[in-house]
């Protein structure tokens, strides 16, 4: 799993399959997906995103705020309320 994006009661799970980005849609809330995830490296970075921190290549910023750059140049926003959690994980 690279990251999970929520849309109300659905989540889109993005992962690499044969070097291609693949998406799977599931009827599940983001909070339940986080609880079911048994990986300590999958963290919430935004109200709509969970990210597998092992796939983060870079943390960057621009005028709109901070974001993560994953494999395949995927940009995921970091909200202010989850910024500390991202920094703590990135430091360790």
C-alpha positions as CSV (number, residue, x, y, z in Angstrom):
1,X,0.0,0.0,0.0
2,X,1.3,3.4,-1.0
3,X,-1.5,5.5,0.4
4,X,-5.2,5.5,1.1
5,X,-7.6,8.4,0.2
6,X,-11.0,8.8,1.7
7,X,-14.2,10.0,0.1
8,X,-17.0,10.0,2.7
9,X,-17.8,6.4,3.5
10,X,-15.5,5.0,0.8
11,X,-11.7,4.7,0.6
12,X,-9.5,4.3,-2.4
13,X,-6.4,2.2,-1.7
14,X,-3.5,2.9,-4.0
15,X,-0.7,0.3,-4.4
16,X,1.9,-0.8,-6.9
17,X,1.1,-3.9,-9.0
18,X,3.7,-4.9,-11.6
19,X,5.2,-1.4,-11.3
20,X,1.9,0.3,-12.1
21,X,-0.2,2.4,-9.7
22,X,-3.4,0.5,-9.0
23,X,-6.5,1.6,-7.2
24,X,-9.1,-0.4,-5.2
25,X,-12.3,1.1,-3.9
26,X,-13.8,-0.1,-0.6
27,X,-16.8,0.9,1.5
28,X,-15.0,1.8,4.7
29,X,-14.3,4.9,6.6
30,X,-10.7,6.2,6.9
31,X,-10.7,5.9,10.7
32,X,-11.8,2.3,10.5
33,X,-9.1,1.6,7.8
34,X,-6.5,3.2,10.2
35,X,-7.7,1.0,13.1
36,X,-7.6,-2.1,10.9
37,X,-4.1,-1.3,9.7
38,X,-1.6,-3.2,11.8
39,X,1.3,-1.3,10.4
40,X,3.0,1.4,12.5
41,X,4.4,3.0,9.4
42,X,0.9,3.8,8.0
43,X,-0.1,7.1,9.5
44,X,-2.7,9.7,9.0
45,X,-1.3,12.9,7.4
46,X,-4.5,14.7,6.4
47,X,-8.2,14.3,7.2
48,X,-8.5,12.5,3.8
49,X,-5.2,10.6,3.6
50,X,-3.3,7.7,5.2
51,X,0.3,7.2,3.9
52,X,2.7,4.3,4.1
53,X,5.7,6.3,5.3
54,X,8.1,3.7,3.9
55,X,7.2,5.0,0.4
56,X,7.9,8.7,1.2
57,X,10.8,10.0,-0.9
58,X,10.7,13.6,0.3
59,X,8.9,16.1,2.4
60,X,8.4,19.5,0.7
61,X,6.5,22.7,0.9
62,X,5.2,25.5,-1.2
63,X,2.8,28.5,-0.7
64,X,-0.1,26.1,0.0
65,X,1.7,24.2,2.7
66,X,3.6,21.0,3.3
67,X,3.2,17.8,1.3
68,X,4.8,14.4,0.9
69,X,6.3,13.1,-2.3
70,X,5.9,9.4,-2.8
71,X,7.2,7.0,-5.4
72,X,5.9,7.9,-9.0
73,X,6.0,11.6,-7.9
74,X,2.7,11.4,-6.1
75,X,2.0,14.5,-4.0
76,X,0.0,14.0,-0.7
77,X,-0.9,17.1,1.4
78,X,0.0,17.3,5.1
79,X,-2.5,19.2,7.2
80,X,-1.3,21.4,10.1
81,X,-3.0,19.1,12.6
82,X,-1.0,16.1,11.5
83,X,2.3,17.8,10.8
84,X,3.9,16.9,14.2
85,X,3.1,13.2,13.7
86,X,4.8,13.3,10.2
87,X,7.9,15.0,11.7
88,X,8.1,12.6,14.6
89,X,8.0,9.6,12.2
90,X,10.4,11.2,9.8
91,X,12.9,11.8,12.6
92,X,12.9,8.2,13.7
